[in-house]
Amino acid sequence: MVKTTAENLSPTRVKLAVEVPFEEVKPSLEKAYKDISSQVTIPGFRQGKVPARLIDQRFGREVVMDTAVNEGLNGWFTQAISEAEVTLISQPEVDVTETPEGTAETPVKFTAEFDVRPEIELPDYKGLKVTVEPSQATDEDEKTALDELRGRFGTLKDVDRPAAKDDFVTMNLTATVDGQQVDAAQDLSYQVGAGTMLDGIDEALDGLSAGEDATFESTLNGGEHDGEKATVKLELTAVKERELPEADDEFAQLASEFDTMDELREDLKKKAAEQAQNRQGVEARDKVLEELGKLVEVPVPEGVVAEQVEQHFMSQGHTSGDEHDTAEHRAELEQSTREAFKNEVILDKVADVEDVSVDQGELIEYIIATSSEYGMDPNQFAMMLDQAGQVPMIMGEVRRRKALAKVLEHAVVTDTEGNDVDLTAFVTPGGQEAVDAEATEESEDTAEKKAPAKKKATAKKKSEKKDDADQA
């Protein structure tokens, strides 16, 4: 077993001094000799049968020992963090300080420095007081719900006028970079204002009629020229508007299980009231979490924040200094990442105190809800999560949601009119579905606030990390 000494450099950073007895090094050393023997050709010896002494003569024992240390380092590091009982949340900086010289059978020594999850003292969180908006569905909510339902059964008709917001258009696009055509598409359909195509396309379509064209600048998404600035020519071939069906009994029978429009309106009114109650529950949930956060000091490792921000820009296909990587945007991301980290630490502690666990059914429910957000089959989505090793992270997320429901259960919630708010339905397992549904509708900005996941420990010597950086 390795011998480990831990030094707390700060509430969020630890340095381990690790000593690996030579007996623990031997298996890696024997494997190093075997691997080198199978890779070299020496006259008089078959590959894989070259004696260790000859390998030492030809390549030097230091090379073999270095190979052995690289082979065993990650396993030794894993043993060390287990012995130190710390939760690693960043890539470790490992420095090998001593290896056996010559034929000496001395220990391998190394240090590892990394960020850890801080320990916190949880205050009394029962009885937190928050004020929320009244749970009231308006006539406008009911009208919007009805119009959305009518829109599903609407028909498109050509109109002889300039395109406007919510119109459906057909168009041809041609993109050029430095005067060279790099992409083209014919007969594309698009709803004006949807924001699902190139930046600048809605402005180009505004006021444009069928048979007319416009040119605008944009950044390409996907393909060989992803992220490049391009000049895009748009040719509008058709403008259509959605014609909604009449809201009568015939429509009620077509679009629902009801026979009359009055029955359908009553059902939409009921659903609008439920949605208003859910919105109230979400507001209470967010405010209770905010109040809880004010009671707890959580040290945040800045290295983790910086790493998460860089990962965000990389995942979005942005490079440092481009138009998306502004100082303002970066500051917002850094702040939201800090808040997400604090919330994760606090809710994990609540989950420990409340002895919150996650059963298989709850995990499956969450996966089904999340898979629909991405338009994926739940089984395929679950398989993808499993292959990526993300299931523990998902279980942690579900556990934190349940912990927050526990805090909300003990909170004192009133609306702005002074009425007590009963959130029993919201915090029960069935009501928790409302929280999950709300989560799937989060905007990209809100999604960016999710807390960083725990990282798998991968130990590399500092020299190797430098080599990786040089190669990158």
Residue pairs with C-beta under 8 A, 6 or more apart in sequence:
1 21
1 24
1 79
1 83
2 18
2 19
2 20
2 21
2 24
2 76
2 79
2 80
2 83
3 18
3 19
3 21
4 16
4 17
4 18
4 19
4 79
4 80
4 83
4 84
5 16
5 17
5 18
6 14
6 15
6 16
6 84
6 86
7 14
7 15
7 16
7 17
8 14
9 15
9 113
10 299
11 118
11 119
11 299
12 115
12 116
12 117
12 118
12 299
12 300
12 301
13 113
13 114
13 115
13 116
13 301
14 84
14 86
14 113
14 114
14 116
15 111
15 112
15 113
16 80
16 81
16 84
16 111
16 112
16 113
17 109
17 111
18 76
18 77
18 80
18 109
18 110
18 111
18 112
19 107
19 108
19 109
20 72
20 76
20 107
20 108
20 109
20 110
21 107
22 100
22 105
22 106
22 107
22 108
24 72
24 76
25 68
25 69
25 72
25 100
25 107
25 108
27 72
28 68
28 69
28 71
28 72
29 64
29 65
29 68
31 68
31 71
32 64
32 65
32 67
32 68
32 71
33 52
33 55
33 64
34 48
35 67
36 50
36 55
36 59
36 63
36 64
36 67
37 47
37 48
37 49
37 50
37 55
38 47
38 48
39 47
40 47
40 50
40 55
40 58
41 47
42 50
42 54
42 58
45 51
45 54
52 64
55 64
56 64
61 102
61 103
65 99
65 100
66 99
69 96
69 99
69 108
69 461
70 461
70 464
72 108
73 94
73 96
73 110
73 459
73 460
73 461
74 457
74 458
74 459
76 108
76 110
76 459
77 92
77 94
77 112
77 457
77 459
78 457
78 459
80 112
81 88
81 112
81 457
86 116
87 116
87 117
87 454
88 114
88 115
88 116
88 454
88 455
88 457
89 114
89 115
89 116
89 117
89 301
89 304
89 452
89 454
89 455
90 114
90 115
90 301
90 303
90 304
90 307
90 455
91 114
91 307
91 455
91 458
92 112
92 113
92 114
92 457
92 458
92 459
92 460
93 112
93 113
93 114
93 462
93 465
94 110
94 111
94 112
94 459
94 460
94 461
94 462
95 110
95 111
95 112
95 461
95 462
96 108
96 109
96 110
96 461
97 109
97 110
97 111
98 106
98 107
98 108
98 109
98 110
99 108
99 109
100 106
100 107
100 108
110 461
112 459
114 457
115 301
115 303
115 304
116 301
117 345
117 348
118 298
118 299
118 345
120 296
120 297
120 298
120 345
120 346
120 349
121 296
122 296
122 346
122 349
122 350
122 353
123 295
123 296
125 292
125 295
125 350
125 407
125 410
126 410
127 410
127 411
127 412
128 288
128 291
128 292
128 407
128 410
128 411
128 412
129 291
129 411
129 412
129 413
129 414
130 284
130 287
130 288
130 291
130 411
130 412
130 413
130 414
131 287
131 413
131 414
131 415
131 416
132 280
132 283
132 284
132 287
132 413
132 414
132 415
132 416
132 421
133 280
133 283
133 415
133 416
134 280
134 415
134 416
134 417
134 419
135 273
135 276
135 277
135 279
135 280
135 415
135 421
136 276
137 269
137 272
137 273
137 275
137 276
141 272
141 275
141 276
142 265
142 268
142 269
142 272
145 268
145 271
145 272
146 247
146 264
146 265
146 268
147 244
149 255
149 256
149 268
150 244
150 245
150 247
150 251
150 255
151 242
151 244
152 255
153 244
153 245
153 251
153 254
153 255
154 242
154 243
154 244
154 245
155 242
155 243
156 168
156 240
156 241
156 242
156 243
157 240
157 241
157 243
158 238
158 239
158 240
159 167
159 239
159 240
159 241
160 209
160 210
160 239
161 209
161 239
162 206
162 207
162 208
162 209
162 239
163 169
163 192
163 205
163 206
163 207
163 208
163 209
163 236
163 239
164 192
164 206
165 192
165 193
165 202
166 191
166 192
166 193
166 241
166 242
167 191
167 192
167 239
167 240
167 241
168 189
168 190
168 191
168 192
168 239
168 240
168 241
168 242
169 189
169 190
169 191
169 192
169 205
169 236
169 238
169 239
169 240
170 187
170 188
170 189
170 236
170 237
170 238
170 240
171 187
171 188
171 190
171 205
171 234
171 235
171 236
171 237
172 184
172 185
172 186
172 187
172 188
172 234
172 235
172 237
173 183
173 184
173 185
173 188
173 198
173 232
173 233
173 234
173 235
174 181
174 183
174 184
174 232
174 233
175 181
175 182
175 183
175 184
175 218
175 220
175 225
175 230
175 231
175 232
175 233
176 182
176 230
176 231
176 232
176 233
177 220
177 225
177 228
177 229
177 230
177 231
182 220
182 223
182 224
182 225
182 228
182 230
183 220
183 223
183 225
183 230
187 237
188 197
190 196
190 197
190 201
190 205
192 202
192 205
192 206
193 202
195 202
198 218
198 219
198 220
198 221
198 232
199 218
199 219
200 216
200 217
200 218
200 232
201 216
201 218
201 232
201 234
203 216
204 214
204 215
204 216
204 232
204 234
205 214
205 234
205 236
208 214
208 234
208 236
209 236
209 239
210 236
210 237
210 238
210 239
211 236
211 237
212 236
213 233
213 234
213 235
213 236
214 233
214 234
214 236
215 231
215 232
215 233
215 234
216 231
216 232
216 234
217 229
217 230
217 231
217 232
218 229
218 230
218 232
219 227
219 228
219 229
219 230
219 323
220 226
220 227
220 228
220 229
220 230
221 317
226 317
227 317
227 318
227 319
227 322
245 251
245 254
247 261
248 261
249 259
249 260
249 261
251 261
252 258
252 259
252 260
252 261
252 263
252 264
253 259
255 264
256 264
256 267
258 264
258 267
277 425
277 426
278 426
278 434
278 437
278 438
280 415
280 421
281 423
281 426
281 427
281 431
281 434
281 435
282 434
282 435
282 438
284 408
284 411
284 413
284 421
284 423
284 426
285 404
285 408
285 426
285 435
288 404
288 407
288 408
288 411
288 413
289 343
289 347
289 404
289 407
292 346
292 407
293 339
293 342
293 343
293 346
296 342
296 346
298 341
298 342
298 345
298 346
300 338
300 341
300 342
301 341
304 337
304 341
304 452
305 334
305 337
305 338
305 341
306 334
307 452
308 333
308 337
308 452
309 330
309 333
309 334
309 337
312 333
312 448
313 319
313 320
313 324
313 325
316 324
318 324
318 325
319 325
332 445
333 448
336 445
336 448
336 449
337 448
337 449
337 451
337 452
339 449
340 449
340 450
340 451
340 452
341 451
341 452
343 400
343 451
344 400
344 451
344 452
347 400
347 403
347 404
348 396
348 399
348 400
348 403
350 356
350 403
350 404
350 406
350 407
351 399
351 400
351 402
351 403
354 403
354 406
356 399
356 402
356 403
356 406
357 399
358 395
358 398
358 399
358 402
362 398
362 402
362 429
363 391
363 394
363 395
363 398
364 378
364 382
365 433
365 436
366 394
366 397
366 398
366 436
367 378
367 381
367 382
367 385
367 394
368 378
369 433
369 436
369 437
369 439
369 440
370 381
370 394
370 436
370 440
371 377
371 378
371 380
371 381
371 382
372 378
372 440
373 440
374 381
376 384
385 391
385 394
389 456
390 453
392 454
393 453
393 454
396 454
401 432
401 435
401 436
402 432
405 427
405 432
405 435
406 427
408 423
408 426
408 427
409 423
409 427
411 423
413 420
413 421
413 423
414 420
414 421
415 421
423 431
424 431
425 431
426 432
426 434
426 435
460 468
